[in-house]
């Protein structure tokens, strides 16, 4: 397919309306598709990606930049422009698929169309278009239609499906950070909750189908965590930059706003030469000898890091020495770590591995936190911290949380049952299957009984 590269690239450039000053940074071709990315050299965060199939048919477009909508157009005109764009590349596509939804954001509007069967949309069919409010098409992806769909002869009884769910649902007491962007009525605060555990992810709508449990059964005993050892003042007297190998010679090469945090990328040494325009080469250049750091916007606290800086030599740091280094790093970031974290016991590791990974679980008054763990990776060649992933919940936010539930599991189950429902939906996995998909609260607040559902995306 490489002999078609110039022709495909020219077509992609035309489709993406690539400005003359943009530079090609990725040209990746295989037997199934061709993928091209151009970048604004003066504004590296602005890029345009175009994907074609092996026959040159347009698959997707992505324009990464912040549009300035000085002249916002009416939504009706935006939809008309979006459909004109689709018709230009796929005549009759708008008539072949059914309009599903319109999602409006601060910068753009997304229009989604899909193929229907039994008046229900088939996933991964049709297309979507994102259009800026000034009329610029920002994103497009064409999925096409389904060749065949198997229609059930008889549907399973809906009430019986609901009963099977409710008979086998279980709840686990834990602490969860209820984030606004993920859950309805979320407040970005930790809550003591009952997490629902369903016996099935979905239930076949065909009455002749057999429903198998999808929740894994764990016969093994849970690994017992250990309290953190006490570190001496001398062992706790460490410097963050020394632990992660950061020096004044590092250059900041990128910075990104990640919502509630800021991500920065630092490089040691000079930039590598670009070998080709393939995706592998692109990421090699972006990551070569870099240290990626993420910090909280408000407090500047370290939330994560990952090092791509290569270390020369053989792994000489023992597992015990690496664990001590991980503990030093944890105590540096969380001085009261022993009050909140418990440690997984060391596992026998292969000597040839160059890193040792450690997990520290957050617990509060004996209650585990659902996503409350810190992962720390130590390089066994030089003893540096080369990976860190902070817990989603900050330990100090737990101090005012009452660890004793006010409602029982049975009461939580009654609340859950009062709002639980199932909906018919097509599921795609090599072929289309009609299923009952549960609609339910993921969490029940263990203090006030409030039910939290996921936000619709």
HUURZI-V708909 format. One record per backbone hydrogen bond with DSSP energy under -1.0 kcal/mol. CO is the residue of the C=O (numbers start at 1). NH is the residue of the N-H. Records with the same first field share a line. If there is no record, write none. Layout:
# HUURZI-V708909
CO->NH, NH
This chain:
# HUURZI-V708909
1->4
2->5
4->8
5->9
6->10
7->11
8->12
9->13
10->14
11->15
12->16
13->18
19->22
23->39
26->37
28->35
32->54
33->30
34->52
35->28
36->50
37->25, 26
38->48
39->23
43->46
46->40
47->64
48->38
49->62
50->36
51->59, 60
52->34
53->56
57->53
59->142
60->51
61->140
62->49
64->47
68->70
74->78
75->79
76->80
77->81
78->82
79->83
80->84
81->85
82->86
83->87
84->88
86->90
90->93
92->96
93->97
98->114
101->112
103->110
107->133
108->105
109->131
110->103
111->129
112->100, 101
113->127
114->98
115->122
117->120
120->117
126->143, 144
127->113
128->141
129->111
130->138, 139
131->109
132->135
133->73
136->132
138->63
139->130
140->61
141->128
144->126
154->207
157->161
158->162
159->163
160->164
161->165
162->166
163->167
165->169
170->197
172->195
174->193
175->370
176->191
177->179
178->188
179->183
182->455
183->186
189->178
191->176
192->446
193->174
194->444
195->172
197->170
199->214, 215
203->436
205->156
206->209
226->343
232->236
236->238
239->243
240->244
241->246
243->385
247->250
251->267
254->265
256->263
258->260
260->297
261->258
262->295
263->256
264->293
265->253, 254
266->291
267->251
277->27
278->282
279->283
280->284
281->285
282->286
283->287
284->288
287->290
289->268
290->308
291->266
292->306
293->264
294->303, 304
295->262
296->300
301->296
303->390
304->294
305->388
306->292
318->322
319->323
320->324
321->325
322->326
323->327
324->328
325->329
326->330
327->331
328->332
329->333
330->334
334->337
336->339
337->340, 341
340->363
342->361
343->226
350->353
354->380
356->378
358->376
359->344
360->374
361->342
362->369
364->367
367->364
368->175
369->372
371->373, 392
372->362
374->360
375->389
376->358
377->386, 387
378->356
379->383
380->316, 317
384->379
386->307
387->377
388->305
389->375
394->397
395->398
396->399
398->401
408->412
409->413
410->414
411->415
412->416
413->417
414->418
416->419, 420
421->439
423->437
425->435
427->433
431->429
433->427
434->205
435->425
436->203
437->423
439->421
442->196
443->452
444->194
445->449
446->406, 407
450->445
452->442, 443
453->184
